[in-house]
Amino acid sequence: MPTNNLTSPNALANLLSSKSVSQMLGFRDRSSFWGFVWRESVPCIRLNARHIVFPEIALNDWLAARSNTGGVK
């Protein structure tokens, strides 16, 4: 599986907000979401002290790498 360089223009083409990623992953509260982001090393970019974005390509690659394609045992 190819990995994307976060400095390439394509990797930064679509940046997702924390709110949209939180909803996409099914979190209802910010505290749980941010704990998950830091604990699981979700790919993100800190633009400043209060603004973090998620490159869509890197996030999709991260999710694909974590997916369970072998079924439940």
Backbone as numpy.savetxt, mean C-alpha at the origin, in Angstrom:
# Nx Ny Nz CAx CAy CAz Cx Cy Cz
8.13 -12.37 -10.26 7.29 -11.20 -10.26 8.18 -9.96 -10.26
7.96 -9.02 -11.20 8.81 -7.83 -11.25 8.51 -6.90 -10.09
9.54 -6.25 -9.63 9.36 -5.25 -8.59 9.49 -3.89 -9.23
8.81 -2.92 -8.71 8.82 -1.58 -9.27 9.70 -0.68 -8.43
10.48 0.13 -9.12 11.31 1.12 -8.48 10.43 2.34 -8.18
10.32 2.73 -6.92 9.44 3.83 -6.55 9.92 5.17 -7.07
11.13 5.23 -7.63 11.61 6.49 -8.19 11.29 6.62 -9.66
10.75 5.58 -10.29 10.42 5.67 -11.71 9.12 6.45 -11.89
8.98 7.17 -13.02 7.76 7.95 -13.25 6.50 7.10 -13.26
6.55 5.88 -13.79 5.37 5.02 -13.83 4.90 4.63 -12.44
5.82 4.40 -11.53 5.46 3.99 -10.17 4.72 5.10 -9.45
4.99 6.33 -9.82 4.37 7.47 -9.13 3.20 8.04 -9.92
2.79 7.38 -10.99 1.72 7.91 -11.83 0.41 8.01 -11.06
0.06 6.99 -10.31 -1.19 6.99 -9.53 -0.86 6.85 -8.06
-1.05 7.92 -7.33 -0.83 7.90 -5.89 -2.18 7.87 -5.20
-2.33 6.93 -4.28 -3.60 6.76 -3.57 -3.51 7.40 -2.19
-4.60 7.95 -1.74 -4.65 8.55 -0.41 -4.76 7.47 0.66
-4.42 7.84 1.87 -4.55 6.88 2.98 -6.01 6.50 3.18
-6.92 7.44 2.97 -8.34 7.14 3.13 -8.80 6.09 2.13
-8.40 6.22 0.87 -8.84 5.24 -0.13 -8.21 3.87 0.10
-6.95 3.83 0.52 -6.30 2.54 0.80 -6.91 1.89 2.04
-7.20 2.69 3.04 -7.84 2.17 4.25 -9.18 1.53 3.92
-9.98 2.20 3.10 -11.28 1.66 2.70 -11.10 0.41 1.85
-10.13 0.43 0.93 -9.88 -0.70 0.05 -9.50 -1.95 0.84
-8.75 -1.77 1.93 -8.31 -2.89 2.75 -9.33 -3.26 3.83
-10.39 -2.49 3.94 -11.48 -2.83 4.86 -11.32 -2.35 6.29
-10.50 -1.33 6.52 -10.33 -0.80 7.88 -11.40 0.23 8.17
-11.87 0.24 9.41 -12.90 1.20 9.81 -12.34 2.33 10.66
-11.19 2.12 11.28 -10.62 3.20 12.08 -9.16 3.44 11.70
-8.75 4.69 11.86 -7.41 5.11 11.44 -6.30 4.44 12.24
-6.51 4.25 13.51 -5.48 3.67 14.37 -5.12 2.26 13.92
-6.11 1.45 13.66 -5.85 0.08 13.19 -5.16 0.09 11.84
-5.61 0.98 10.95 -5.01 1.07 9.63 -3.54 1.42 9.71
-3.20 2.49 10.43 -1.80 2.91 10.50 -0.93 1.89 11.22
-1.45 1.21 12.22 -0.70 0.13 12.86 -0.39 -0.97 11.87
-1.34 -1.32 11.04 -1.15 -2.33 10.00 -0.12 -1.87 8.98
-0.21 -0.61 8.55 0.73 -0.07 7.56 2.16 -0.21 8.06
2.42 0.18 9.29 3.80 0.14 9.81 4.22 -1.30 10.14
3.34 -2.08 10.69 3.67 -3.46 11.08 3.95 -4.34 9.87
3.17 -4.16 8.82 3.27 -5.03 7.63 4.10 -4.42 6.50
4.71 -3.27 6.74 5.55 -2.60 5.74 4.83 -2.37 4.41
3.63 -1.82 4.51 2.88 -1.48 3.31 3.65 -0.38 2.56
3.86 -0.52 1.24 4.63 0.47 0.51 3.92 1.83 0.47
4.63 2.84 0.97 4.06 4.18 1.00 5.19 5.20 0.90
4.81 6.43 0.64 5.77 7.53 0.52 5.32 8.65 1.45
6.20 9.07 2.32 5.91 10.19 3.23 6.31 11.48 2.52
5.32 12.31 2.20 5.59 13.57 1.52 6.01 14.66 2.50
5.44 14.62 3.68 5.83 15.52 4.77 5.36 14.88 6.07
5.42 15.62 7.15 5.10 15.04 8.45 3.65 14.55 8.56
2.75 15.10 7.74 1.33 14.75 7.88 0.70 14.15 6.63
1.48 13.96 5.59 0.90 13.50 4.32 1.66 12.28 3.80
0.97 11.15 3.72 1.54 9.90 3.21 0.65 9.42 2.08
1.28 9.00 0.98 0.55 8.48 -0.17 1.04 7.07 -0.48
0.25 6.35 -1.24 0.53 4.96 -1.57 0.58 4.81 -3.09
1.76 4.48 -3.66 1.84 4.26 -5.10 1.00 3.04 -5.48
0.06 3.21 -6.40 -0.86 2.13 -6.75 -0.13 0.89 -7.26
0.86 1.07 -8.11 1.59 -0.08 -8.67 2.30 -0.86 -7.57
2.99 -0.16 -6.68 3.71 -0.83 -5.59 2.73 -1.52 -4.64
1.61 -0.88 -4.38 0.60 -1.47 -3.49 0.01 -2.73 -4.11
-0.28 -2.70 -5.40 -0.82 -3.89 -6.08 0.19 -5.03 -6.09
1.47 -4.71 -6.31 2.52 -5.74 -6.26 2.62 -6.32 -4.86
2.55 -5.47 -3.85 2.64 -5.92 -2.46 1.47 -6.84 -2.13
0.26 -6.46 -2.56 -0.91 -7.30 -2.32 -0.80 -8.63 -3.05
-0.32 -8.61 -4.29 -0.17 -9.85 -5.07 0.83 -10.79 -4.40
1.89 -10.24 -3.85 2.91 -11.06 -3.19 2.35 -11.70 -1.92
1.38 -11.06 -1.29 0.79 -11.57 -0.06 -0.43 -12.45 -0.28
-0.90 -12.53 -1.52 -2.12 -13.28 -1.79 -1.88 -14.77 -1.61
-2.92 -15.46 -1.21 -2.84 -16.90 -0.99 -3.41 -17.58 -2.25
-2.51 -18.00 -3.14 -2.97 -18.60 -4.39 -3.10 -20.13 -4.27
-2.68 -20.68 -3.17 -2.72 -22.12 -3.02 -3.97 -22.65 -2.34
-4.87 -21.77 -1.97 -6.08 -22.22 -1.29 -5.86 -22.35 0.21
-6.93 -22.56 0.91 -6.88 -22.69 2.37 -6.57 -24.13 2.71
-5.67 -24.32 3.68 -5.29 -25.68 4.11 -6.00 -26.03 5.38
